[in-house]
Amino acid sequence: MTARKLEQEIAGLASLGEPARRELYLYVASRAGDVSRDEAARAARISRSLAGFHLDRLVEEGLLEVSFRRLSGRSGPGAGRPAKLYRRSDRQVEVTLPPRRYELAARILATAIDASDAPRTRKALVKTARGIGEQIGVEARARAGSRPGRKRLLAGMVDALTAQGYEPEAAGGDLRLRNCPFHALASEHKDLVCGMNLALIEGVVEGLELPAAKPVLAPVTGMCCVCVQLKEK
């Protein structure tokens, strides 16, 4: 990491040091859709002008992105000006001192696996991912208490996936994962990373002993490639 890049990463983190700005960022990041200044101001319990100031600073730091849309849904004369809307950007901020390049190591490993013609290499990756996921699920089940019911196990799965950075949310009776923790790697090795994600989450479900949940590949732009289908019992 160059000195300039390090300064930019530190500046991105420092911008979240202000409590109101940090609360605004966390709120916008938690929403599935775009957020207006008015909505963000209400959520943070501050004035619209102050919310706008902090939101625009987050845009300058590359942590948020902006779009414009008429919220009324109307168009043409008299429809009013388009509202300025905010959403989380794709920028990743990660600082380690001294610098560590774990992502580079992951890219090297993923590239080596992709280049390998040996089926057992992929099988080993899937088996390892599922095993790690199963351990996560077993620990989540233990936290759910003795003889947990379906509701408690589902909550445990949500908590476990949240802890791993997947940002799960209910969607039409299923569980969509708003974030891929391996987004940068997935852009270069989509099939490999999606398969690893699926195996990992299958392991979580197995460890939880939760047959009502079925992880499947269901790619949606901007989200993780895996969706967890929830079957009613």
SEMARFI-440459 format. One record per atom (N, C-alpha, C): residue in one letter; y, x, z. Coordinates in steps of 0.001 Angstrom, whole numbers, padded with zeros to 6 digits, always signed. Layout:
! residues N
AYXZ
...
This chain:
! residues 233
M-001190+000844+000000
M+000000+000000+000000
M+001243+000882+000000
T+002151+000651-000947
T+003379+001441-001003
T+004298+001065+000142
A+005276+001947+000427
A+006222+001674+001501
A+006999+000391+001223
R+007382+000173-000036
R+008136-001036-000388
R+007292-002297-000173
K+006026-002227-000581
K+005133-003364-000403
K+004933-003663+001071
L+004780-002614+001878
L+004611-002794+003312
L+005837-003461+003913
E+007023-003034+003491
E+008257-003655+003972
E+008307-005136+003616
Q+007869-005482+002412
Q+007873-006882+001982
Q+006910-007718+002821
E+005751-007148+003115
E+004769-007886+003911
E+005287-008103+005335
I+005881-007063+005901
I+006431-007186+007252
I+007565-008208+007270
A+008413-008192+006230
A+009514-009157+006154
A+008980-010579+006085
G+007868-010784+005340
G+007278-012104+005245
G+006803-012603+006592
L+006178-011710+007370
L+005736-012088+008706
L+006915-012287+009649
A+007917-011416+009539
A+009076-011497+010425
A+009826-012811+010241
S+009818-013339+009011
S+010528-014590+008749
S+009922-015749+009522
L+008667-015601+009947
L+008010-016657+010720
L+008227-016488+012222
G+008984-015458+012599
G+009252-015232+014009
G+010169-016272+014612
E+011035-016871+013791
E+011946-017913+014268
E+011137-019189+014512
P+011165-019763+015717
P+010272-020891+016055
P+010381-022091+015118
A+011602-022529+014807
A+011770-023698+013943
A+011231-023412+012539
R+011480-022202+012044
R+011005-021838+010704
R+009486-021784+010677
R+008922-021236+011741
R+007462-021159+011811
R+006853-022567+011858
E+007464-023456+012624
E+006953-024826+012708
E+007050-025535+011358
L+008142-025307+010640
L+008297-025905+009311
L+007239-025379+008350
Y+007004-024075+008397
Y+005999-023497+007499
Y+004616-024070+007798
L+004247-024120+009068
L+002934-024634+009440
L+002786-026093+009042
Y+003878-026858+009136
Y+003800-028265+008743
Y+003592-028399+007237
V+004396-027693+006461
V+004264-027771+005006
V+002883-027284+004569
A+002407-026195+005188
A+001108-025640+004826
A-000031-026604+005138
S+000175-027474+006126
S-000894-028394+006532
S-000976-029633+005652
R+000046-029865+004815
R+000096-031078+004005
R-000604-030862+002669
A-001308-031889+002230
A-002009-031802+000946
A-001042-031907-000231
G+000068-032635-000046
G+001041-032812-001116
G+002352-032120-000821
D+003331-032309-001718
D+004656-031721-001536
D+005400-032415-000400
V+006309-031678+000219
V+007047-032172+001387
V+008541-032123+001106
S+009254-033204+001425
S+010698-033245+001245
S+011404-032662+002462
R+012695-032381+002309
R+013466-031871+003443
R+013503-032893+004572
D+013663-034161+004214
D+013738-035200+005245
D+012446-035260+006051
E+011314-035234+005360
E+010016-035288+006056
E+009843-034069+006946
A+010180-032893+006434
A+010028-031671+007215
A+010949-031678+008432
A+012170-032168+008246
A+013122-032227+009358
A+012615-033151+010462
R+012056-034299+010076
R+011511-035219+011079
R+010349-034583+011827
A+009493-033885+011095
A+008332-033269+011726
A+008741-032192+012734
A+009799-031439+012410
A+010246-030353+013281
A+011295-030800+014291
R+011727-032056+014152
R+012733-032634+015062
R+014039-031836+015050
I+014478-031493+013831
I+015749-030812+013648
I+016530-031518+012547
S+017783-031128+012354
S+018606-031777+011336
S+018127-031431+009932
R+018489-032282+008983
R+018087-032059+007594
R+018687-030761+007051
S+019933-030487+007403
S+020596-029278+006890
S+019944-028018+007450
L+019586-028039+008731
L+018933-026868+009327
L+017539-026691+008733
A+016847-027793+008526
A+015524-027712+007899
A+015637-027115+006498
G+016644-027549+005749
G+016841-027018+004401
G+017105-025526+004407
F+017882-025073+005372
F+018181-023642+005485
F+016903-022835+005692
H+016086-023271+006659
H+014856-022533+006963
H+013855-022628+005817
L+013732-023797+005202
L+012790-023956+004093
L+013167-023052+002925
D+014460-022969+002639
D+014897-022124+001528
D+014693-020638+001842
R+014803-020272+003108
R+014503-018883+003483
R+013025-018574+003264
L+012181-019537+003554
L+010747-019358+003332
L+010437-019255+001838
V+011206-019956+001028
V+011059-019841-000426
V+011462-018440-000871
E+012570-017925-000327
E+013035-016578-000678
E+011990-015514-000333
E+011261-015743+000752
E+010234-014775+001168
E+008928-014972+000405
G+008877-015994-000449
G+007676-016221-001244
G+006574-016950-000511
L+006889-017509+000671
L+005868-018213+001454
L+005753-019678+001046
L+006817-020221+000474
L+006807-021597-000031
L+007241-021607-001489
E+006851-022665-002197
E+007292-022887-003565
E+008039-024203-003644
V+008862-024346-004686
V+009727-025521-004823
V+009396-026267-006107
S+009494-027580-006042
S+009431-028420-007237
S+010456-029530-007067
F+010771-030211-008145
F+011751-031296-008102
F+011129-032556-008686
R+011281-033689-007966
R+010714-034943-008438
R+011466-036111-007811
R+011650-037163-008588
R+012260-038378-008046
R+011220-039103-007199
L+011518-039268-005944
L+010558-039884-005033
L+010439-041384-005254
S+011445-041984-005890
S+011408-043418-006146
S+010418-043781-007245
G+010066-042800-008062
G+009177-043066-009183
G+009887-043604-010401
R+011186-043872-010281
R+011958-044390-011415
R+012512-043237-012239
S+012943-043555-013435
S+013559-042564-014308
S+014718-043206-015037
G+015530-042360-015679
G+016657-042877-016440
G+017897-043037-015584
P+018981-043570-016154
P+020244-043758-015436
P+020057-044612-014186
G+020686-044187-013109
G+020606-044939-011866
G+019391-044634-011021
A+018531-043752-011506
A+017313-043443-010755
A+017559-042447-009629
G+018761-041833-009641
G+019066-040870-008596
G+018616-039463-008944
R+019081-038517-008147
R+018747-037117-008407
R+017337-036806-007931
P+016641-035913-008620
P+015309-035498-008154
P+015411-034827-006792
A+014442-035087-005944
A+014409-034472-004619
A+013803-033078-004714
K+014275-032196-003843
K+013716-030852-003762
K+012519-030898-002828
L+011366-030501-003327
L+010129-030595-002563
L+009521-029212-002353
Y+008790-029074-001251
Y+008242-027781-000870
Y+006724-027863-000697
R+006055-026777-001030
R+004620-026656-000800
R+004313-025185-000524
R+003179-024944+000080
R+002771-023576+000379
R+002516-022811-000923
S+002938-021577-000957
S+002705-020747-002134
S+001328-020092-002039
D+000937-019412-003103
D-000333-018697-003122
D-000220-017301-002523
R+000984-016932-002105
R+001162-015591-001572
R+000353-015384-000294
Q-000324-014261-000210
Q-001055-013885+000983
Q-000278-012788+001704
V-000112-012967+003001
V+000584-011970+003808
V-000400-011404+004812
E-000633-010120+004729
E-001570-009467+005645
E-001107-008037+005860
V-000890-007681+007104
V-000411-006342+007431
V-001353-005697+008429
T-001818-004494+008120
T-002576-003700+009078
T-001906-002340+009181
L-001753-001868+010391
L-001126-000571+010635
L-002081+000299+011423
P-002474+001475+010888
P-002187+001942+009525
P-002883+001073+008482
P-002471+001182+007215
P-003020+000305+006175
P-004541+000429+006059
R-005194-000732+005930
R-006634-000799+005661
R-006819-001638+004403
R-007744-001257+003540
R-007922-001935+002260
R-009271-002645+002202
Y-009435-003639+003078
Y-010693-004372+003102
Y-010887-005183+001819
E-009801-005693+001266
E-009909-006461+000032
E-010389-005571-001118
L-009920-004319-001133
L-010382-003390-002170
L-011884-003163-002047
A-012362-003001-000812
A-013800-002824-000602
A-014567-004051-001088
A-014022-005242-000810
A-014671-006474-001257
A-014708-006547-002780
R-013620-006137-003431
R-013582-006148-004899
R-014617-005187-005484
I-014744-004023-004871
I-015721-003042-005348
I-017137-003599-005215
L-017435-004184-004050
L-018761-004739-003825
L-019048-005898-004776
A-018063-006787-004951
A-018248-007935-005838
A-018438-007480-007277
T-017667-006485-007697
T-017802-005965-009063
T-019172-005344-009272
A-019671-004631-008269
A-020994-004010-008366
A-022087-005067-008473
I-021951-006139-007688
I-022960-007209-007733
I-022921-007912-009083
D-021708-008190-009578
D-021573-008842-010880
D-022172-007986-011996
A-022052-006671-011851
A-022544-005766-012895
A-024050-005553-012816
S-024645-005943-011694
S-026078-005728-011511
S-026881-006784-012268
D-027940-006359-012907
D-028827-007275-013617
D-030004-007713-012752
A-030075-007204-011532
A-031215-007500-010676
A-031025-008848-009973
P-031868-009841-010252
P-031744-011150-009595
P-031833-011048-008079
R-032584-010071-007588
R-032742-009973-006139
R-031434-009604-005446
T-030512-008982-006192
T-029221-008640-005592
T-028448-009901-005248
R-028411-010837-006192
R-027732-012116-005947
R-028462-012903-004862
K-029783-012868-004909
K-030558-013587-003899
K-030268-013031-002509
A-030099-011718-002426
A-029795-011096-001134
A-028425-011552-000633
L-027453-011670-001559
L-026119-012129-001171
L-026175-013560-000645
V-026875-014421-001376
V-026988-015826-000961
V-027697-015933+000388
K-028782-015179+000540
K-029533-015214+001794
K-028683-014732+002963
T-027917-013672+002746
T-027074-013128+003812
T-025962-014102+004177
A-025310-014688+003159
A-024231-015644+003408
A-024755-016852+004167
R-025939-017354+003753
R-026504-018517+004435
R-026862-018164+005881
G-027383-016975+006093
G-027741-016563+007446
G-026530-016458+008362
I-025443-015887+007839
I-024214-015787+008644
I-023657-017182+008918
G-023685-018037+007894
G-023220-019407+008088
G-024051-020143+009117
E-025369-019923+009098
E-026243-020597+010064
E-025916-020169+011489
Q-025603-018896+011674
Q-025231-018427+013005
Q-023935-019085+013462
I-022986-019233+012535
I-021737-019933+012866
I-022042-021365+013272
G-022960-022022+012538
G-023323-023397+012855
G-024032-023529+014187
V-024927-022581+014490
V-025638-022603+015768
V-024645-022491+016924
E-023666-021607+016791
E-022653-021447+017840
E-021802-022700+017975
A-021492-023345+016828
A-020710-024577+016868
A-021496-025694+017548
R-022798-025757+017294
R-023630-026784+017932
R-023691-026559+019444
A-023774-025310+019852
A-023819-025017+021285
A-022533-025469+021969
R-021414-025316+021273
R-020127-025737+021850
R-020007-027258+021919
A-020811-027959+021112
A-020727-029427+021073
A-021386-030075+022286
G-022041-029282+023121
G-022652-029826+024329
G-024109-030207+024126
S-024720-030712+025191
S-026132-031090+025120
S-026294-032420+024399
R-027287-032499+023547
R-027631-033704+022785
R-026405-034339+022111
P-025683-033556+021298
P-024474-034098+020651
P-024832-035117+019569
G-024002-036139+019436
G-024191-037138+018396
G-023548-036704+017089
R-023676-037562+016068
R-023168-037242+014739
R-021670-036959+014761
K-020921-037779+015482
K-019472-037625+015516
K-019073-036272+016091
R-019734-035869+017160
R-019398-034592+017791
R-019814-033417+016903
L-020943-033556+016207
L-021391-032488+015316
L-020457-032347+014117
L-019985-033472+013589
L-019028-033411+012486
L-017740-032724+012929
A-017285-033056+014134
A-016084-032408+014663
A-016322-030913+014836
G-017548-030551+015261
G-017881-029142+015403
G-017879-028424+014068
M-018342-029108+013012
M-018322-028512+011679
M-016888-028295+011207
V-016044-029288+011431
V-014640-029159+011046
V-013992-027987+011766
D-014244-027867+013064
D-013672-026769+013840
D-014182-025414+013337
A-015486-025353+013020
A-016061-024093+012551
A-015477-023683+011208
L-015336-024635+010297
L-014775-024326+008978
L-013293-023982+009081
T-012590-024652+009995
T-011174-024341+010214
T-011019-022907+010715
A-011893-022509+011624
A-011827-021154+012182
A-012060-020096+011112
Q-012801-020444+010058
Q-013064-019488+008981
Q-012015-019558+007871
G-011005-020432+008033
G-009902-020470+007082
G-010044-021463+005944
Y-011007-022393+006021
Y-011235-023316+004914
Y-010278-024512+004882
E-009641-024825+005985
E-008694-025945+006078
E-009320-027258+005600
P-010369-027727+006272
P-011024-028961+005854
P-010157-030191+006119
E-010282-031194+005230
E-009598-032464+005429
E-010440-033579+004819
A-010369-034762+005442
A-011118-035915+004948
A-010539-036356+003615
A-011437-036715+002679
A-011004-037175+001356
A-012057-038120+000792
G-011755-039415+000837
G-012661-040401+000268
G-014035-040411+000900
G-014110-040200+002199
G-015397-040198+002877
G-016094-038855+002886
D-015572-037892+002148
D-016134-036542+002135
D-015173-035573+002823
L-015535-034313+002807
L-014694-033287+003414
L-014329-032278+002343
R-013047-032249+001969
R-012565-031253+001014
R-012038-030059+001787
L-012143-028893+001178
L-011678-027654+001795
L-010448-027188+001035
R-009282-027320+001661
R-008022-027090+000979
R-007775-025624+000651
N-008477-024738+001328
N-008212-023316+001115
N-009515-022548+000939
C-009507-021597+000014
C-010624-020665-000107
C-010237-019374+000602
P-010935-018978+001660
P-010575-017747+002378
P-010695-016502+001504
F-011394-016638+000370
F-011610-015494-000517
F-010901-015721-001847
H-009742-016354-001800
H-009039-016789-003020
H-008791-015636-003994
A-008273-014521-003497
A-007960-013396-004387
A-009216-012861-005065
L-010307-012817-004327
L-011567-012332-004879
L-012151-013348-005862
A-011992-014638-005557
A-012551-015686-006412
A-011899-015709-007788
S-010636-015290-007869
S-009951-015295-009159
S-010582-014307-010136
E-011246-013275-009622
E-011888-012261-010472
E-013399-012447-010574
H-013993-013088-009557
H-015455-013220-009507
H-015803-014645-009088
K-015394-015603-009889
K-015500-017022-009516
K-016931-017450-009198
D-017848-017218-010117
D-019230-017669-009915
D-019840-017024-008681
L-019590-015752-008502
L-020154-015014-007370
L-019620-015565-006049
V-018296-015722-005976
V-017667-016161-004726
V-017984-017627-004443
C-018004-018458-005473
C-018334-019873-005250
C-019764-020012-004742
G-020683-019226-005295
G-022053-019258-004810
G-022161-018793-003366
M-021378-017774-003019
M-021368-017273-001649
M-020786-018319-000700
N-019701-018974-001123
N-019107-020040-000309
N-020115-021149-000048
L-020792-021575-001099
L-021762-022660-000969
L-022869-022275+000009
A-023411-021068-000142
A-024488-020624+000745
A-024010-020532+002192
L-022803-020019+002389
L-022254-019889+003743
L-022124-021250+004408
I-021583-022225+003693
I-021349-023550+004278
I-022665-024304+004439
E-023616-024086+003522
E-024954-024650+003720
E-025554-024124+005021
G-025331-022851+005293
G-025827-022266+006534
G-025185-022890+007756
V-023877-023164+007685
V-023177-023804+008801
V-023808-025167+009094
V-024055-025941+008037
V-024662-027268+008196
V-026066-027150+008788
E-026844-026181+008308
E-028194-025984+008832
E-028159-025597+010311
G-027241-024708+010666
G-027135-024283+012056
G-026729-025407+012982
L-025920-026319+012453
L-025496-027486+013237
L-026577-028555+013307
E-027603-028432+012447
E-028648-029455+012337
E-028001-030808+012038
L-027238-030808+010940
L-026447-031971+010571
L-026849-032439+009166
P-027949-033185+009044
P-028416-033613+007719
P-027465-034595+007035
A-026539-035178+007789
A-025597-036128+007193
A-024556-035431+006326
A-024512-034108+006342
A-023540-033347+005553
A-024262-032564+004467
K-023727-032616+003247
K-024345-031905+002133
K-023280-031145+001353
P-023217-029831+001483
P-022256-029037+000704
P-022676-029004-000773
V-021710-029216-001658
V-021970-029175-003102
V-020816-028450-003783
L-021085-027913-004963
L-020028-027316-005765
L-019276-028439-006477
A-017985-028530-006216
A-017141-029549-006840
A-015736-028972-006962
P-015538-028022-007891
P-014255-027314-007992
P-013070-028242-008253
V-011985-028019-007531
V-010711-028699-007723
V-009624-027633-007690
T-008713-027678-008631
T-007652-026670-008704
T-006891-026578-007390
G-006724-025364-006895
G-005963-025137-005673
G-006764-025300-004396
M-008064-025646-004506
M-008891-025820-003322
M-010133-024946-003419
C-010914-024918-002344
C-012198-024244-002369
C-013117-024984-003332
C-014042-024264-003929
C-014962-024849-004903
C-016010-025741-004260
V-016128-025703-002945
V-017165-026468-002246
V-016562-027723-001614
C-017291-028822-001749
C-016959-030069-001062
C-018161-030432-000192
V-017902-030929+000994
V-018995-031351+001882
V-019098-032872+001813
Q-020173-033354+001195
Q-020395-034795+001110
Q-020947-035291+002425
L-020382-036368+002934
L-020794-036931+004218
L-021513-038239+003985
K-022764-038287+004382
K-023580-039491+004175
K-023622-040289+005460
E-023351-041581+005340
E-023424-042458+006517
E-024878-042669+006891
K-025125-042727+008190
K-026490-042951+008658
K-026618-044377+009174
